Amino acid sequence: MDRPQQDSKLLTYTPADAETQQRLERLHALALEEEAATEEAVPAAV
């Protein structure tokens, strides 16, 4: 029996108000800062 194929889906969330947009932008900035700090803390493999 063939299995149904699953398609890739890209979902986009659009905030309904400016306050939510600002909170999401700040959260994204914090995530980028944390990612950069993690990359600096991990020694590069030689």
MDTraj code that builds the backbone (N, CA, C; nanometers):
import mdtraj as md
import numpy as np

residues = "MET ASP ARG PRO GLN GLN ASP SER LYS LEU LEU THR TYR THR PRO ALA ASP ALA GLU THR GLN GLN ARG LEU GLU ARG LEU HIS ALA LEU ALA LEU GLU GLU GLU ALA ALA THR GLU GLU ALA VAL PRO ALA ALA VAL".split()
xyz = np.array([
    [0.0852, -0.1189, 0.0000],
    [0.0000, 0.0000, 0.0000],
    [0.0894, 0.1247, 0.0000],
    [0.0589, 0.2201, -0.0856],
    [0.1370, 0.3431, -0.0932],
    [0.0991, 0.4365, 0.0208],
    [0.2024, 0.5013, 0.0730],
    [0.1780, 0.6015, 0.1775],
    [0.1488, 0.7363, 0.1118],
    [0.0644, 0.8150, 0.1735],
    [0.0411, 0.9494, 0.1189],
    [0.1681, 1.0328, 0.1335],
    [0.1952, 1.1151, 0.0348],
    [0.3140, 1.1996, 0.0405],
    [0.2870, 1.3208, 0.1286],
    [0.3910, 1.3586, 0.2032],
    [0.3805, 1.4778, 0.2861],
    [0.4557, 1.5904, 0.2174],
    [0.3899, 1.7009, 0.1999],
    [0.4524, 1.8165, 0.1376],
    [0.5129, 1.9052, 0.2448],
    [0.6213, 1.9722, 0.2097],
    [0.6808, 2.0695, 0.2999],
    [0.5903, 2.1921, 0.3044],
    [0.5778, 2.2473, 0.4221],
    [0.4960, 2.3674, 0.4373],
    [0.5763, 2.4726, 0.5122],
    [0.5703, 2.5938, 0.4664],
    [0.6336, 2.7052, 0.5331],
    [0.5224, 2.7907, 0.5920],
    [0.5238, 2.8012, 0.7229],
    [0.4223, 2.8806, 0.7906],
    [0.4837, 3.0121, 0.8348],
    [0.4115, 3.1184, 0.8185],
    [0.4576, 3.2497, 0.8597],
    [0.3561, 3.3091, 0.9557],
    [0.4068, 3.3590, 1.0683],
    [0.3202, 3.4232, 1.1665],
    [0.3347, 3.5733, 1.1516],
    [0.2259, 3.6418, 1.1372],
    [0.2268, 3.7869, 1.1292],
    [0.1541, 3.8429, 1.2505],
    [0.2258, 3.9173, 1.3359],
    [0.1626, 3.9730, 1.4554],
    [0.0489, 4.0681, 1.4198],
    [-0.0507, 4.0695, 1.5050],
    [-0.1684, 4.1516, 1.4795],
    [-0.1512, 4.2959, 1.5254],
    [-0.0546, 4.3202, 1.6157],
    [-0.0395, 4.4568, 1.6661],
    [0.1085, 4.4935, 1.6815],
    [0.1345, 4.6220, 1.6974],
    [0.2716, 4.6724, 1.7034],
    [0.3456, 4.6216, 1.8271],
    [0.2773, 4.6107, 1.9393],
    [0.3431, 4.5642, 2.0621],
    [0.3944, 4.4213, 2.0454],
    [0.3130, 4.3357, 1.9872],
    [0.3549, 4.1975, 1.9643],
    [0.4713, 4.1942, 1.8663],
    [0.4667, 4.2765, 1.7631],
    [0.5765, 4.2844, 1.6663],
    [0.7063, 4.3241, 1.7362],
    [0.7005, 4.4233, 1.8237],
    [0.8196, 4.4684, 1.8954],
    [0.8734, 4.3581, 1.9865],
    [0.7849, 4.2867, 2.0531],
    [0.8279, 4.1774, 2.1406],
    [0.8962, 4.0673, 2.0600],
    [0.8412, 4.0337, 1.9438],
    [0.9020, 3.9305, 1.8601],
    [1.0378, 3.9756, 1.8065],
    [1.0499, 4.1018, 1.7697],
    [1.1778, 4.1531, 1.7217],
    [1.2824, 4.1482, 1.8323],
    [1.2436, 4.1822, 1.9551],
    [1.3365, 4.1772, 2.0686],
    [1.3767, 4.0327, 2.0982],
    [1.2805, 3.9421, 2.0938],
    [1.3092, 3.8008, 2.1168],
    [1.4074, 3.7485, 2.0115],
    [1.3871, 3.7884, 1.8870],
    [1.4769, 3.7470, 1.7795],
    [1.6174, 3.8025, 1.8026],
    [1.6268, 3.9285, 1.8441],
    [1.7568, 3.9896, 1.8711],
    [1.8282, 3.9163, 1.9844],
    [1.7552, 3.8809, 2.0895],
    [1.8144, 3.8065, 2.2009],
    [1.8643, 3.6702, 2.1550],
    [1.7876, 3.6046, 2.0704],
    [1.8283, 3.4731, 2.0194],
    [1.9562, 3.4856, 1.9370],
    [1.9670, 3.5900, 1.8555],
    [2.0877, 3.6106, 1.7759],
    [2.2079, 3.6398, 1.8653],
    [2.1881, 3.7193, 1.9712],
    [2.2964, 3.7494, 2.0646],
    [2.3433, 3.6223, 2.1343],
    [2.2486, 3.5398, 2.1762],
    [2.2826, 3.4154, 2.2445],
    [2.3577, 3.3209, 2.1506],
    [2.3142, 3.3144, 2.0261],
    [2.3806, 3.2285, 1.9278],
    [2.5241, 3.2755, 1.9046],
    [2.5439, 3.4059, 1.8939],
    [2.6776, 3.4605, 1.8724],
    [2.7669, 3.4321, 1.9929],
    [2.7135, 3.4454, 2.1135],
    [2.7907, 3.4188, 2.2345],
    [2.8282, 3.2718, 2.2434],
    [2.7383, 3.1842, 2.2035],
    [2.7655, 3.0404, 2.2060],
    [2.8752, 3.0056, 2.1063],
    [2.8718, 3.0654, 1.9889],
    [2.9735, 3.0390, 1.8871],
    [3.1104, 3.0870, 1.9328],
    [3.1155, 3.1990, 2.0067],
    [3.2424, 3.2512, 2.0572],
    [3.2979, 3.1616, 2.1675],
    [3.2105, 3.1009, 2.2476],
    [3.2531, 3.0206, 2.3612],
    [3.3027, 2.8825, 2.3202],
    [3.2597, 2.8333, 2.2060],
    [3.2983, 2.6996, 2.1608],
    [3.4279, 2.7100, 2.0810],
    [3.5343, 2.6410, 2.1270],
    [3.6600, 2.6475, 2.0512],
    [3.6465, 2.5794, 1.9148],
    [3.7106, 2.6369, 1.8176],
    [3.7041, 2.5817, 1.6819],
    [3.7876, 2.4548, 1.6735],
    [3.7391, 2.3573, 1.6001],
    [3.8136, 2.2330, 1.5801],
    [3.9299, 2.2591, 1.4847],
    [4.0416, 2.1998, 1.5151],
    [4.1610, 2.2208, 1.4315],
    [4.1742, 2.1098, 1.3314],
])
top = md.Topology()
chain = top.add_chain()
for i, resn in enumerate(residues, 1):
    res = top.add_residue(resn, chain, resSeq=i)
    for name in ("N", "CA", "C"):
        top.add_atom(name, md.element.get_by_symbol(name[0]), res)
traj = md.Trajectory(xyz[None], top)
